[in-house]
Every structure is written in C-alpha cells, then in structure tokens.
Amino acid sequence: MQKGKIIILNGAAGSGKTTIIRKLQEQLAEPFYALSLDTFINMTPQRFFSDPDGRSVVNRAVSILPYTVKQFSDMGLNTIVEHVFMKIDKLIDEFVELLHEYPLLFIHVTCPLEEHRQRLTERGGNPDTVLEWQLPLIIPQDTYDLTIDSTQEKCIDEIKNFLDYPEKFKAFKTLWSQHTAYK
C-alpha cells in the first residue's frame, strides 16, 4: 500500500497554521486528516488536568502524536499536522526518527510581526509573551522544505504545487542524516 502524504506545519502560536489547514482541506483533491496535540488533549477528560499528574496526561498526548501520524500514513491516509516545534523540543527528534523515510512536507508558517501580534491579542492572550518566548526558539528557517507567509493568498497554491513533487520533500531526510551524524 502506498503511504499517505504528511504535511507538517510548524510555527509559533498565531502564525496561521489552523487557518491554512482549513483552506488546504477545502482545496486539496484528496482528503487530508488534521492532527495536532490539541486533538489528543481534547480527547482527554478534563478532570485529569486538575489532578497533580495532569502534566503526564499532556506528555502522553505529545508522545501519541508522531505514532498516530505514522499509522495514518501506513494506512494510506494523508495527514496535516500542526505543532510548535522548538529547538528545545525533543518531539521533533521523535518525528524525524519515525518519519524520515515517509512522504513528508515540512513547512515553516510565518506572518509579519504586527499581524502576529494582532492575532494573539484577538485570542485574548499576551502577544509579547508568546512572541518573545516562542519565536526565538522555533526551529531555524533553513530546516524546512518550504517557508510560507500565511497572510499571502498564494501560500495555499505554493503548498499545493509542492505536493506534486514528493521527491523535493527533503527536510526530514536532512534532519535524520544530521541526527545520525551526531550519534
């Protein structure tokens, strides 16, 4: 069976990942299933977040994500994953280890700083905290197959066009070769 394609959108909170997923799901000829950490957290009964072990509930949800993406692809199902992968995040290593041989397009989602600030403010959060904490820790820009600005209408077409050339999906292969070089 042919493996399902995987699109991973990485960017800070408020960069436009969720909006891009919705637009892609509307426009792509094949179905793509949306997965995120929130998918698994929202499956967990709320009462477990208030107990002292609440953090382990989140950790379990985090650990399920890459294996679920792999399973979907193994079943021939296409997925779109959104996450905030940061330099200090070990989850990227797990994704790379599991999925470096899969048809995976790794995309960096950005937007202008003022747009970012406005989106975060509209959500009711403190944009300075997110922007000062997350942006500097996002995986470096040269790591991706594609970098898009979510405020540009053409970003959806860029992704759709890139999907036609899976031989160009090299980011995870490169990350894997760098990872194994340091072992």
C-alpha positions in Angstrom: 0.0 0.0 0.0 1.2 3.5 -0.8 2.0 5.6 2.2 -0.2 8.7 2.8 1.3 12.1 2.4 2.1 14.1 5.5 2.2 17.8 5.8 3.7 19.2 9.0 3.1 22.9 9.7 5.4 24.5 12.2 5.1 28.0 13.5 4.6 30.0 16.7 1.1 30.4 18.1 -0.9 32.7 16.0 1.2 32.2 12.8 -1.8 30.9 10.8 -1.4 27.1 10.9 -5.0 26.3 11.7 -6.4 28.6 9.0 -4.0 27.1 6.5 -5.2 23.6 7.4 -8.8 24.6 6.9 -8.0 26.1 3.5 -6.0 23.1 2.4 -8.7 20.7 3.4 -11.2 22.7 1.3 -9.0 22.9 -1.8 -6.9 19.7 -2.0 -8.3 17.0 -4.3 -7.5 14.2 -1.8 -8.7 14.2 1.8 -6.1 15.2 4.5 -6.9 14.5 8.1 -5.9 17.2 10.6 -4.0 16.2 13.7 -2.5 18.3 16.4 -1.5 18.0 20.0 -4.9 19.6 20.8 -6.6 16.7 19.1 -5.3 14.4 21.8 -5.6 16.8 24.7 -9.3 17.4 23.7 -9.9 13.6 23.9 -8.8 13.5 27.5 -11.4 14.0 30.2 -10.9 17.4 31.8 -10.8 16.0 35.3 -7.4 14.6 34.7 -5.9 18.0 34.1 -6.7 19.2 37.6 -5.0 16.3 39.4 -1.3 16.5 40.3 -0.4 14.2 37.5 -2.0 16.5 34.9 1.3 17.1 33.2 1.8 13.5 32.5 -1.5 13.5 30.6 -0.2 16.1 28.3 3.1 14.3 28.0 1.2 11.1 26.9 -0.7 13.1 24.4 2.5 14.5 23.0 4.0 11.0 22.7 1.0 9.7 20.8 1.1 12.3 18.0 4.1 11.0 15.9 2.9 7.4 16.2 -0.6 8.3 15.1 0.7 10.3 12.1 2.9 7.2 11.1 -0.1 4.9 11.5 -2.3 7.1 9.3 0.4 7.2 6.6 0.9 3.5 6.8 -2.8 3.1 6.1 -2.5 5.3 3.0 -4.2 8.2 4.7 -3.0 11.8 4.2 -2.5 14.0 7.2 -1.8 17.6 8.1 -0.1 18.2 11.4 0.2 21.5 13.2 2.6 22.0 16.1 5.0 24.4 17.6 8.3 22.6 17.3 11.1 24.4 19.1 14.8 23.9 19.3 14.5 22.7 22.9 11.6 20.2 22.0 12.6 16.6 21.8 9.3 15.8 19.9 10.9 16.8 16.6 13.6 14.2 17.2 10.9 11.5 17.6 9.0 12.7 14.5 12.3 12.6 12.5 13.2 9.2 13.7 9.8 7.7 12.9 9.1 9.5 9.7 12.3 10.4 7.8 11.5 7.8 5.1 7.9 8.9 4.7 6.4 11.3 2.1 6.6 14.3 4.4 6.5 18.0 3.6 7.8 20.2 6.4 6.5 23.7 6.3 7.5 26.8 8.3 4.5 29.1 8.8 5.2 32.7 9.4 3.4 36.1 9.2 4.5 39.7 9.7 5.2 40.6 13.3 2.3 43.1 13.6 -0.1 40.6 12.1 1.1 38.0 14.6 0.7 40.4 17.5 -2.9 41.3 16.3 -3.9 37.6 16.0 -2.6 36.8 19.5 -4.3 39.9 21.0 -7.6 38.9 19.4 -7.3 35.5 21.1 -7.1 37.2 24.4 -3.5 36.3 25.2 -0.4 38.3 25.8 1.3 38.5 22.4 4.6 39.7 23.9 5.0 36.6 26.0 4.4 34.3 23.0 6.5 36.3 20.6 9.4 36.8 23.0 9.3 33.2 24.2 8.3 31.1 21.1 9.7 32.9 18.1 13.4 32.7 19.1 13.0 29.0 19.8 11.3 27.9 16.6 13.4 25.5 14.6 15.7 27.5 12.2 14.3 28.6 8.9 16.8 26.6 6.8 15.4 23.4 8.2 12.2 23.3 6.1 11.1 22.2 2.7 9.0 25.3 2.3 8.5 28.6 4.2 5.2 30.4 3.7 3.7 33.7 4.9 0.2 32.9 6.0 -1.0 36.4 5.0 -0.3 35.8 1.4 -3.1 34.2 -0.6 -0.6 32.4 -2.8 0.7 30.3 0.2 -2.0 27.7 -0.4 -1.1 27.4 -4.0 2.6 27.1 -3.1 1.8 24.1 -0.8 -0.5 22.5 -3.4 2.2 22.8 -6.1 4.9 21.5 -3.8 2.8 18.4 -3.0 3.0 17.4 -6.7 6.8 16.8 -6.2 7.4 14.4 -3.3 11.0 14.0 -4.4 11.5 17.5 -3.1 10.4 16.5 0.4 13.9 16.5 1.9 13.8 18.3 5.2 13.2 15.2 7.4 15.8 13.2 5.4 18.3 16.0 6.1 17.4 16.3 9.7 17.8 12.5 10.0 21.2 12.5 8.4 22.3 15.3 10.8 20.8 13.4 13.7 22.6 10.2 12.9 25.9 12.0 12.3 26.0 13.1 15.9 25.3 9.7 17.4 
